[in-house]
Amino acid sequence: MGWNNPSVMQWTLELGGHPRTGIEDTMMVKRGVFATDNAELVKAVADLSLEHGRRIATPEEARAILGIKPKHNSTSQMQQATV
């Protein structure tokens, strides 16, 4: 997506979609400004989401939206195995 990534993220939010971002999608926070790390890109999309009145999904909600199996808690699995 390159330098137009912020526009695409805004359109996604306006249309009710669930934006995602990261270095694998773009390296620019805005035209001509490269992100220093993945966290900067994620923060930019999170801030834009909040500006549009959208809250950020929890990891569990994101897994459900994407159809990914819930993450198992290894501590509870270990406790169950020792009982």
Helices and strands as residue ranges (DSSP letters): G 2-4, H 5-14, E 28-30, E 33-34, H 38-51, H 59-66, H 74-82
